[in-house]
Amino acid sequence: MSSVASAAAKAASIAPSLRQFTFFNVHSVKDTNNPETGPEIFKLTSELSTICSSSVGVVVADLHGSLHVLNRDFEPYLSWIAHVNGRVTHMAERHGKLVTLGEEDTVKQPLLKIWDLEKPDKVTASPTLLRSVKVQTKDTTRPFPVSTISLASDLQALAIGMTDGTVLLYKYLSQSLQSPSHSLTALQKPTAILHDAQPGEPITGLGFREPSSAVVSDEDHDPHNAHLYLFIVTISQVMTYQVTGVKSSSSNNRAVTVDELGSALRCSEMDMWRNKDMVVAREEAIYKMGVDGRGTCVAYEGKKTAIHTHANYLVIISPPLQATAASTSATVRNFVARTFASGPSQDTDVTKITILDLENKLVAYTGAFNQGVREIVSQWDKLWVIGNDGSLSCLDELPTSQKLELLYEKGQYRIALSLARTQRLEESHVADIHKHYADSLYSTGKYDLSMTEFVLTIGHLQPSYVIRKFLDAQRIHNLVTYLQELHNYGLANSDHTTLLLNTYTKLKDVTRLDSFIKTEARRSTALLAINRMQGGDQEKEDLPFDLDTAIRVCRQAGYFDHAGWLAKKYHRHSEYLRILVEDAGKYAEALAYIRKLGVDAAESNLARYGRAMLAHLPGETTQLLIDLCTTTTGTLPPQPKDLPKQPPPAAPNGAPSYLSYLAIKNPIAITPAISSAAAVATPPDSRPDTPSPPPAPSSTSDVTQDQTDSSIPNQQSGLDQDAKTLRVGTPTTARPFALPPAKQISPRVYFAHFVDHMQQFVIFLEAVAWRRWGQSVDETLLSKGPPPSAVPALDEEAEKKEQVAVWNTLLDLYLTLSEDDQADSTLRAKALRILRSAEIPYDSTHALILCSTRNHTEGLVLLWGKLGMYEDIIRFYIARDVEDQDPTGAPKAVEFLKLYGPKEGQKHLYPLVLRHLTSSAELLSRMQEEVKEILDYVDREKIIPPLGIIQVLSRNNVASVGLVKEWLIEKIKTSRADITTDQEWIAANRLDTETKQKQVAALSDPDRPQQIHMTRCSGCQAPLTLPVVHFMCHHSFHADHVPPNEPDCPLCASEHGLIQEMKRNNEWLADQHELFLGEVKQGGGFETIANAFGRGMLGIPKEQSATPS
């Protein structure tokens, strides 16, 4: 007893006090035919021997050996005699197989029978009897009754405990039942389990600990879970026996004592909730026994008649006691007060039933039942209490929601959480309990504890509910904790990130800000690495916060280093560059970073930040733009080390340049050229966590120092001013190998950035033109041959437009910058080289506008000459002579007249110059010799008729007759000689015409015969012999010299045919009016009309005109 007392004291010291609740409702169950009494079958409780639950209903055995299966109304729907002239002492059922142990008058030993409740006998309709054997121990002469039995859930084993301490184990029961043998005794011989209990000590409890496959367990791995164990309970100890496994087949296999605390009969039961511990009830406490030893215990003092298990509950039946108002049990006192208003009778006994939740350490129900309790059955998820008086009561468990409400009312949130875990509630319901608990703590001012509970609701409770509670400045630290956890779970949105980062910045807590950003970034990287190792199909960032929001908030708060770290870490190139340029002002670092990004990302970022970088690093930025627009490899060469440091030049004064048409304002303030949405991030084939590869060395992209110096021509270098000695155009040196066509970036994208950096603009454009197309106006570069990076383009037409744009802009810059320094003629010389070049493409119309607005006379005249606008050149110099009183105007006009006048279609220039030179006496006196030379040339080339010259000279009183006296005398003499010659030619033609007319008249007169005096053949000159053919043209031929049926003379036919052809042509031309008018406009009206009249074209009637054959 000392050991028991010490165990009780230990249990009381270890176990906490149990809180009492009412989680079960009690109501009486009446008979379906008689609502005044309980079910008919329980009226004679003294006739009942045992009751058990089963999968088919409640099974009731009476003292006469009969079995009854009850339905939900507790009406028997199946009855049969199991033991003839005997009684059933124990029952157990698994999967429709019912095991009964009973006594019969004809047999001394107990009988073991196994019934199939789901397979009725075809004759009797009762369940089929599968096996029937005697339960025999070694001492067959003295049979002992059975004290308890236990059946494994999978029918693998059956254990029978005897009152003499013997334990019989039937192994492989299910295999025996499935054997094809039809013998009722075909059951494997039982094994007597050896144990160290005192001889004659009865077995009070048995129970199987199922393997892990049949156990629902959330605990860690247990080596015992793989085998089936049998718990053996006696009055003084608890033992375990391994039923399956290697050890079970050993001859030395014995029961092992677990604890030296036993229990009375019916006071030990397997924990059916987890099916792994034996529950032992003693007066001082409730113990759980495991395979390795005693487990937890719950102090619950008092005598106990029996215990039962129901789900996760343990039902305790206390022995009957006298119901008095002075009872030590509050349950009994309440029962007396509620039941007996005038005081209980002397013979009233009550039995107390207590339902314990051992896992949650609480009393779920306690109540007193009048006249004692006969049996408790757990069936259909309810507890059924059968009283000694035949009454039946139902203990119905409250729904979980109602139980939680009861706990909320009493503030027992910890118990509610424990209950939720026991009931295996969903996470959402557990989170709701945490919410109620947190609200309760918050209402009492325990904000830290409240936040601890609120954190456990993440993922189920709306974050805004919690955030609103802790927005007060005094509770901002709790809010930070919640927001951090929200990010850790990956459930934060951009607003949460903004709030958390703003909280950090307001608190000036840089340490926590660093920890939040960098620690979570490391965690994200680690998760990404794990995803790769596991062969994830798609890599993605697993950041606990919104990256764009974090960068934005850090920038707004002035934490540029943090914002830049995030942008660089996650390859947000555009954001990182914006921070470097707009916030931190680290332009050199921004340029170096752009070089690492590659061409695609550098293109858009330079379009956005190029102007700001040019304002601070003009040389370095210009070089980067040159490399970007000339690279063909997709990578950028490294930054040259020795770039000239040039201050930003001031904007030139004067007339607006070509750049003024770009509609760009002058302030240096950063104005992105493109929208932020157009910023380019990493290329699609690059991974987010993989940095861009460094530029690979290439013969086409590496820039040595010499190449760098030569790629930026020095506009101050001395050049030959004589335009005729300059060579311009593309190089003619053959390339060592043919490069494949490549697509390059348009330099026009970056023109706007140079609006305040004209000198750098010139360097940029000259370098691009040289390295990209091998074009330059610098002879020094041309003498070195083509640059190695000049490659053919994919789109020749688009590339041609790029060249035109570059050279148009260069021409504009040369002319614009030369106005600031008139002494430096280098730039204007370059402009002239562009205009003179036949290979460099530029827009002539645009060049004309530039030369006109910049007063570049040489370029303007050169362009007019190339465009064939000779009259414009003459008029230009005439205007300079007249309007500007420039003495060089008239000589220049005469000079260009001599140059362009002889060209075809330029005869009209001579009257223009003559009129100007004779417009004033002063001018005529200076240019008298030139006028004479012009008159001589005009007369010699017959450009202007004499009358036209006289009209030009006589329009004013400037030119005297003496100027053209000799010329007029000569012209008069020549005209008179021409008239005399023409008159003689006319007379001769008239005489010839009259002679031919007479011949025609004679030939056409039929009354006038013709005499033929020819004696020789006109063809062969031989004497004529008959037959002879004579023609009226006085030609005679031998007959064989004339083709048959030929009416014309062979000698005259060709001449006459030519005349006939001319006549037919004239008749056809007489109807071609448009052709005639075109000749009139082109060749002179009078001459064309006279020629047509002379050919007879104007006198032919319309009906006679025909198309020539």
Summary of the structure (lengths in Angstrom):
residues: 1109
radius of gyration: 62.6
end to end distance: 152.8
largest distance: 194.9
contacts: 3301
relative contact order: 0.03
helix: 43%
strand: 17%
